[in-house]
Amino acid sequence: MYRLPKYGCPKRMLNGPCGGGSRGICEVDDRRCVWVEAYIKALERQRTHIFEYPLLDAGFQVVDHEPGPREPRSTLMKMIVGDMKPLIYEVELSPEGSLDGVADTIRRVTEAGFDAVTMTDSPLGASGTDPLAPAAVARFMLGVETAVHVTCRDRSRSALVSWLLAVAGLGVGNVIVSTGDWPLLHGDNRWGIHPVFDLDSARLVYLARLITDLHVDHLGRRLSGEPFFHVGVVANPYFDPLELEVLRLLKKQRAGAEFVITQPIYTVNAFLRLVHAARERGVETPFIASLAPLKSYRHAVYLAERVGVEIPEDYREGLKRNEVDGNIWSYNVEYMKKLTEALAALEEVSGILFITHGIHGGIADLAIDYAREASRILK
């Protein structure tokens, strides 16, 4: 009997690696990812089929649901499947948790050409404002199409059911599921804090589809009303081995995922390599490409050399040159516009997500400059 390494993984993943590590190294304690090791052994024995189907634990009493494609109900999902290639902006809340200026930022970027906004869920495991608050601002105050991120970190499945019911109750039509970052990187546990990972992303996707398809929770208990939202997931184009990331996507699709958002890309090839590998394995969900300006040449070098992100040399050199000249943001905007134009010509691209993570201050102006041209390109 081949044993999957649930109990060797710090996050207790049941459906493969979390995606947070790089180059086969665990993000928590710098050891080899147990899932990568398990995949290599399965590959040697020609038994990679054991990675193709989502696994549930004993906490799920409803195990026979087979989620499939659904008629799009949200504006965003209609655009994605209707080949309209939406332009989406990721709103990152300030660490202080203040909502001041959020409404103004959302208003400005949507007026500039963004079709929808997303709200992050405590990136890097840092505590922050729950994304439901700005989602409510976007939905009710501004009437803006919204997708809200949800991670498995520090929530039991019962808490996740309650949270997802709140999403549906607010009328937010889309959620983006991910496992979530380990909040104490590199095993630093000096305060005795232990993160909770009751579910992984595949099981959370399945739970979301139980709620929206059958209107029951993981125990099969009937929920009030008929909650509904579409379910998206994320993918890492740089995960090594890429085949393992693709198999994880296949699991998520079979669990009920309806669209995929990549981590930030800087070349067309990085996007196509992931999508083509996924298509060969039977992943049919639409793919949205993420773009994220980099703050410095040093940041680009770090991502390329330590994380394995494919960053062209000309982009890196452009960052270095424009740092000195003080034009780094205008250079970023021009580079991202050119990349958007190349991506827009591909039938494999179903939308663009523009991310400005960790960049505060005049970030709305940066996004607006990009959107004015990018929205025209995509339309």
C-alpha positions as CSV (number, residue, x, y, z in Angstrom):
1,M,0.0,0.0,0.0
2,Y,1.4,3.4,-1.0
3,R,0.9,6.0,1.8
4,L,0.3,9.6,1.0
5,P,2.3,11.9,3.4
6,K,-0.4,13.8,5.2
7,Y,1.2,13.6,8.6
8,G,4.7,14.5,7.3
9,C,3.5,17.9,6.0
10,P,3.5,20.8,8.5
11,K,0.3,22.1,7.1
12,R,-1.3,18.6,7.1
13,M,-2.1,18.8,3.4
14,L,-4.1,15.8,2.1
15,N,-4.1,16.7,-1.6
16,G,-0.6,17.6,-2.5
17,P,1.8,20.4,-1.7
18,C,0.5,23.8,-0.6
19,G,2.3,25.8,-3.3
20,G,4.0,28.0,-0.8
21,G,7.4,26.3,-1.1
22,S,9.9,26.8,-3.9
23,R,12.4,24.5,-5.7
24,G,11.0,21.5,-3.7
25,I,11.7,23.1,-0.3
26,C,9.1,23.4,2.4
27,E,8.2,27.1,3.3
28,V,7.9,26.2,6.9
29,D,11.2,24.6,7.9
30,D,13.4,24.5,4.8
31,R,13.4,20.7,4.5
32,R,12.5,18.9,1.3
33,C,8.7,19.0,0.6
34,V,7.3,15.6,1.6
35,W,4.8,15.9,-1.3
36,V,7.6,16.4,-3.8
37,E,9.4,13.4,-2.4
38,A,6.2,11.3,-2.6
39,Y,5.6,12.3,-6.2
40,I,9.2,11.4,-7.2
41,K,8.7,8.0,-5.7
42,A,5.3,7.5,-7.3
43,L,6.8,8.6,-10.7
44,E,9.6,6.0,-10.3
45,R,6.9,3.3,-9.7
46,Q,4.6,4.7,-12.5
47,R,1.9,5.4,-10.0
48,T,1.2,9.1,-10.4
49,H,-2.5,8.3,-10.9
50,I,-2.8,8.4,-7.1
51,F,-2.4,12.2,-7.3
52,E,-5.2,12.7,-9.8
53,Y,-8.4,12.6,-7.6
54,P,-9.2,14.8,-4.6
55,L,-9.1,13.1,-1.2
56,L,-11.5,13.8,1.6
57,D,-11.1,13.1,5.3
58,A,-13.5,11.5,7.8
59,G,-15.0,14.9,8.6
60,F,-16.9,14.9,5.3
61,Q,-20.1,12.9,5.5
62,V,-21.1,13.9,2.0
63,V,-18.4,12.2,-0.2
64,D,-20.3,11.3,-3.4
65,H,-20.9,14.8,-4.9
66,E,-19.3,15.3,-8.3
67,P,-19.3,19.0,-9.0
68,G,-19.3,20.0,-12.7
69,P,-19.5,23.1,-14.8
70,R,-22.4,25.5,-14.0
71,E,-24.2,28.2,-15.9
72,P,-22.4,31.5,-15.1
73,R,-24.4,33.7,-12.7
74,S,-21.9,36.4,-11.7
75,T,-20.9,39.2,-14.1
76,L,-17.2,38.2,-13.7
77,M,-17.9,34.5,-14.5
78,K,-20.0,35.5,-17.5
79,M,-17.1,37.5,-18.8
80,I,-14.6,34.7,-18.2
81,V,-16.5,32.0,-20.0
82,G,-17.8,34.4,-22.6
83,D,-14.3,35.3,-23.9
84,M,-14.6,38.9,-22.8
85,K,-11.3,38.8,-20.9
86,P,-12.1,40.9,-17.8
87,L,-9.5,43.2,-16.3
88,I,-9.4,42.7,-12.5
89,Y,-7.6,44.7,-9.8
90,E,-6.4,43.2,-6.5
91,V,-7.2,45.5,-3.6
92,E,-4.7,44.9,-0.8
93,L,-5.7,46.4,2.5
94,S,-3.3,48.3,4.6
95,P,-1.7,46.5,7.6
96,E,-3.4,48.9,9.9
97,G,-6.8,47.5,9.0
98,S,-8.3,50.9,8.1
99,L,-10.9,51.1,5.3
100,D,-10.2,54.7,4.7
101,G,-9.7,55.3,1.1
102,V,-10.7,51.8,0.0
103,A,-13.9,53.0,-1.6
104,D,-12.1,55.9,-3.3
105,T,-9.5,53.5,-4.7
106,I,-12.1,51.0,-6.0
107,R,-14.1,53.8,-7.6
108,R,-11.0,55.3,-9.3
109,V,-9.7,52.0,-10.7
110,T,-13.0,50.9,-12.0
111,E,-13.7,54.2,-13.6
112,A,-10.2,53.8,-15.3
113,G,-11.2,50.5,-16.9
114,F,-11.1,47.6,-14.4
115,D,-14.1,45.3,-14.7
116,A,-13.9,43.8,-11.2
117,V,-11.8,43.9,-8.0
118,T,-10.6,41.2,-5.6
119,M,-9.8,41.4,-1.9
120,T,-6.8,39.6,-0.4
121,D,-7.0,37.4,2.7
122,S,-4.0,38.3,5.0
123,P,-1.1,37.8,2.5
124,L,2.0,36.2,4.0
125,G,0.0,35.1,7.0
126,A,0.0,38.6,8.5
127,S,-3.2,39.5,10.5
128,G,-5.3,42.0,8.7
129,T,-8.8,43.2,8.0
130,D,-11.1,40.4,6.9
131,P,-11.7,40.9,3.1
132,L,-15.5,40.7,3.6
133,A,-15.5,44.3,4.9
134,P,-14.1,45.9,1.6
135,A,-16.1,43.4,-0.4
136,A,-19.3,44.8,1.2
137,V,-18.0,48.3,0.4
138,A,-17.5,47.4,-3.3
139,R,-20.7,45.5,-3.6
140,F,-23.2,47.8,-1.8
141,M,-21.7,51.2,-1.9
142,L,-20.3,51.1,-5.4
143,G,-22.0,48.2,-7.2
144,V,-18.6,46.9,-8.3
145,E,-18.2,43.2,-9.3
146,T,-16.2,41.5,-6.6
147,A,-14.2,38.3,-6.0
148,V,-13.0,37.7,-2.4
149,H,-10.1,35.5,-1.4
150,V,-10.4,32.9,1.3
151,T,-7.6,30.8,2.8
152,C,-7.7,27.7,4.9
153,R,-5.3,29.1,7.5
154,D,-6.6,29.5,11.0
155,R,-10.2,28.5,10.3
156,S,-11.9,25.2,11.1
157,R,-14.3,23.9,8.4
158,S,-17.2,24.9,10.5
159,A,-15.9,28.5,10.6
160,L,-15.3,28.3,6.9
161,V,-18.9,27.3,6.3
162,S,-20.1,30.3,8.3
163,W,-17.7,32.6,6.4
164,L,-18.8,31.4,3.0
165,L,-22.5,31.8,4.0
166,A,-21.6,35.4,4.8
167,V,-20.1,35.8,1.3
168,A,-23.3,34.5,-0.2
169,G,-25.4,36.6,2.0
170,L,-23.6,39.7,0.9
171,G,-24.2,38.8,-2.7
172,V,-20.5,38.5,-3.5
173,G,-20.6,36.2,-6.6
174,N,-17.1,34.9,-6.6
175,V,-14.5,33.4,-4.2
176,I,-10.9,32.6,-4.8
177,V,-9.7,29.6,-2.7
178,S,-6.1,29.0,-1.6
179,T,-4.4,27.1,1.2
180,G,-2.8,30.2,2.8
181,D,0.7,31.2,3.9
182,W,2.3,29.8,7.0
183,P,2.4,32.8,9.4
184,L,5.6,31.9,11.2
185,L,8.1,31.2,8.4
186,H,11.2,29.0,8.8
187,G,9.9,27.2,11.9
188,D,10.1,30.3,14.2
189,N,7.8,29.2,17.0
190,R,9.2,31.3,19.9
191,W,5.8,32.3,21.0
192,G,4.3,28.8,20.9
193,I,1.8,29.7,18.2
194,H,0.5,26.9,16.0
195,P,-1.4,27.8,12.8
196,V,-4.5,25.8,12.1
197,F,-4.9,24.1,8.7
198,D,-8.0,22.0,9.0
199,L,-8.5,21.8,5.2
200,D,-6.4,22.2,2.1
201,S,-7.5,24.1,-1.0
202,A,-9.0,21.1,-2.8
203,R,-11.2,20.1,0.2
204,L,-12.2,23.8,0.7
205,V,-13.3,23.9,-3.0
206,Y,-15.3,20.8,-2.5
207,L,-16.9,22.2,0.7
208,A,-17.8,25.4,-1.2
209,R,-19.5,23.4,-3.9
210,L,-21.5,21.4,-1.3
211,I,-22.7,24.7,0.0
212,T,-23.6,26.2,-3.4
213,D,-24.7,23.0,-5.2
214,L,-26.5,21.0,-2.6
215,H,-26.9,23.7,0.1
216,V,-25.5,21.4,2.8
217,D,-22.4,21.6,4.9
218,H,-19.6,18.9,5.3
219,L,-21.8,16.9,7.6
220,G,-24.7,17.0,5.2
221,R,-26.8,19.4,7.4
222,R,-29.2,21.5,5.4
223,L,-28.4,25.2,5.2
224,S,-31.0,27.9,5.0
225,G,-31.7,29.5,1.7
226,E,-29.8,28.7,-1.5
227,P,-26.4,30.3,-1.1
228,F,-24.4,30.7,-4.4
229,F,-21.1,31.9,-5.6
230,H,-18.5,30.8,-8.2
231,V,-15.3,29.2,-7.0
232,G,-11.8,30.0,-8.4
233,V,-8.4,28.7,-7.4
234,V,-4.7,29.8,-7.8
235,A,-1.8,28.1,-9.5
236,N,2.0,28.5,-9.3
237,P,3.6,28.4,-12.9
238,Y,7.0,28.0,-11.3
239,F,6.4,25.0,-9.0
240,D,9.0,22.3,-9.4
241,P,8.1,19.8,-10.6
242,L,5.4,21.5,-12.7
243,E,3.6,18.2,-13.3
244,L,2.8,18.0,-9.6
245,E,1.2,21.4,-9.7
246,V,-0.8,20.4,-12.7
247,L,-2.1,17.3,-10.9
248,R,-3.1,19.5,-8.0
249,L,-5.1,21.7,-10.4
250,L,-6.7,18.5,-11.8
251,K,-7.8,17.7,-8.2
252,K,-9.2,21.1,-7.7
253,Q,-11.1,21.0,-11.0
254,R,-12.6,17.6,-9.9
255,A,-13.5,19.2,-6.5
256,G,-15.4,21.9,-8.3
257,A,-13.0,24.8,-9.3
258,E,-14.4,26.9,-12.1
259,F,-11.5,29.2,-13.0
260,V,-7.7,29.4,-12.3
261,I,-5.7,32.5,-11.4
262,T,-1.9,32.2,-11.8
263,Q,0.7,33.7,-9.6
264,P,2.4,36.7,-11.2
265,I,4.0,36.1,-14.5
266,Y,6.6,38.2,-16.4
267,T,6.7,36.2,-19.7
268,V,4.1,34.7,-22.0
269,N,6.1,31.4,-22.0
270,A,5.6,31.0,-18.2
271,F,1.8,31.3,-18.7
272,L,1.6,29.0,-21.7
273,R,3.9,26.3,-20.2
274,L,1.4,26.0,-17.3
275,V,-1.7,26.1,-19.3
276,H,-0.5,23.6,-22.0
277,A,0.6,21.2,-19.3
278,A,-2.7,21.5,-17.6
279,R,-4.7,21.0,-20.8
280,E,-2.7,17.8,-21.6
281,R,-3.8,16.5,-18.2
282,G,-7.5,17.3,-18.7
283,V,-7.7,20.6,-16.9
284,E,-10.4,22.5,-18.8
285,T,-11.1,25.5,-16.5
286,P,-10.3,29.0,-17.8
287,F,-7.0,30.6,-16.8
288,I,-6.5,34.2,-15.7
289,A,-3.0,35.6,-15.9
290,S,-1.7,37.8,-13.0
291,L,0.7,40.7,-13.5
292,A,2.5,42.4,-10.7
293,P,5.0,45.3,-11.0
294,L,8.2,44.8,-9.1
295,K,9.5,47.4,-6.7
296,S,13.2,47.0,-7.4
297,Y,16.0,45.3,-9.3
298,R,16.9,43.5,-6.1
299,H,13.4,42.1,-5.7
300,A,13.5,40.8,-9.3
301,V,16.9,39.1,-8.7
302,Y,15.6,37.5,-5.5
303,L,12.5,36.1,-7.2
304,A,14.4,34.8,-10.1
305,E,17.3,33.2,-8.2
306,R,15.7,32.1,-4.9
307,V,12.1,31.4,-5.9
308,G,12.5,30.3,-9.5
309,V,10.3,33.0,-11.1
310,E,11.0,33.5,-14.8
311,I,12.0,37.1,-15.1
312,P,13.5,38.3,-18.4
313,E,17.0,39.9,-18.2
314,D,15.8,43.0,-20.2
315,Y,13.1,43.6,-17.6
316,R,15.6,43.3,-14.7
317,E,18.0,45.6,-16.4
318,G,15.2,48.1,-17.1
319,L,14.3,48.0,-13.4
320,K,17.9,48.8,-12.5
321,R,18.2,51.6,-15.0
322,N,14.9,53.2,-14.0
323,E,15.6,52.9,-10.3
324,V,18.5,55.3,-10.8
325,D,16.5,57.6,-12.9
326,G,13.5,57.6,-10.6
327,N,11.1,56.3,-13.3
328,I,10.6,52.8,-12.0
329,W,6.8,52.9,-11.9
330,S,6.3,54.4,-15.3
331,Y,8.7,51.8,-16.6
332,N,6.7,49.0,-14.9
333,V,3.5,50.3,-16.4
334,E,4.9,50.3,-19.9
335,Y,6.3,46.8,-19.5
336,M,3.0,45.5,-18.2
337,K,1.1,47.1,-21.0
338,K,3.3,45.3,-23.6
339,L,2.9,42.0,-21.7
340,T,-0.9,42.5,-21.6
341,E,-0.9,43.1,-25.4
342,A,0.9,39.8,-25.9
343,L,-1.4,37.9,-23.6
344,A,-4.6,39.4,-25.0
345,A,-3.8,37.8,-28.4
346,L,-3.8,34.3,-26.9
347,E,-7.0,32.3,-26.8
348,E,-5.6,30.5,-23.6
349,V,-6.0,33.8,-21.7
350,S,-9.4,34.4,-20.1
351,G,-8.6,37.6,-18.2
352,I,-5.9,39.6,-16.5
353,L,-5.4,40.3,-12.8
354,F,-3.3,43.3,-11.9
355,I,-1.6,43.1,-8.5
356,T,0.2,45.9,-6.7
357,H,1.1,44.0,-3.5
358,G,3.0,45.8,-0.8
359,I,3.0,49.0,-2.8
360,H,1.2,51.8,-1.0
361,G,1.0,55.6,-1.5
362,G,0.2,56.4,-5.1
363,I,-0.6,52.9,-6.1
364,A,-4.1,53.8,-7.4
365,D,-2.4,56.2,-9.9
366,L,-0.1,53.3,-11.0
367,A,-3.1,51.0,-11.5
368,I,-5.0,53.7,-13.3
369,D,-2.2,54.4,-15.7
370,Y,-2.1,50.7,-16.6
371,A,-5.8,50.2,-16.8
372,R,-6.5,53.0,-19.3
373,E,-4.4,51.2,-21.9
374,A,-4.9,47.6,-20.8
375,S,-8.7,47.8,-20.9
376,R,-8.6,49.0,-24.5
377,I,-6.2,46.2,-25.4
378,L,-8.4,43.5,-23.9
379,K,-11.6,44.8,-25.4
